[in-house]
Amino acid sequence: MSGFADEEIAVDDDDRALIAERNLRVVEALLFGSSEPLASADIAVYLGEGADVEKLLATLAERYAGRGVNLVKRGSKWAFRTAEDLGFLLRREETENRALSRAALETLAIIAYHQPATRAEIEEVRGVATGKGTLDLLMEAGWVRMRGRRRTPGRPVTYGTTDAFLDHFGLESLGDLPGLEELKGAGLLSSRLPPSLQIPLPFDGPLREDEDPLDPDDIDHTDEPAEVDELQGATHPLDDDI
């Protein structure tokens, strides 16, 4: 009787191993075939009930760890990407359709480190007005999104980065953004900065306590009411986004 039970358990283990291997192949195929990173929920619908998607992803990431492509996490999503040490092989094949202006790069950096940030807060850090076109460009690139509306007079829109931003810059989370010393080492900050200077910690999560959900009209990228002049084509005298 005991021998029969042992044989039955062995068969069950074999079945589970086969199912797990098939699920791994399904996950692998989905990720290779997708043009965008996938969340666990996107993958789960293609697997059998009870499949541990996170465990499957971790197993697959381990299998690809030493290969030419690696399975990496970008925010809450997963994707296959060229191994970091081989990235130089592909960079020379890349073409940049439109280089970001200095204003756009500064705006993107401020949003990345200060999010959630309103347009007025971005302008305060930059010390110059930020044209709506700059924010539209960053949103069209898929790197910046409207998060919500600040619970202050006028309810200005708050902006934050996206998973596509993390993916493009090779970051798993906002916590991987360069710190003060790394920015100095890269020559992006002066080494003679005040000792008290601190790099802010971006808020990486859903709406903060001082944010309300976006209004229905915000889907059309409608910004603060005070910006009607810019929407009509007027140019701000301090705008340097050209």
PyMOL commands that set and color helices and strands:
alter all, ss='L'
color gray80, all
select helices_A, chain A and resi 2-33+40-44+53-63+84-86+88-91+102-114+119-126+132-140+163-168+174-176+180-185+216-220+225-231
alter helices_A, ss='H'
color red, helices_A
select strands_A, chain A and resi 38-39+69-74+77-82+117-118+144-150+157-161+211-212
alter strands_A, ss='S'
color yellow, strands_A
deselect
rebuild
show_as cartoon
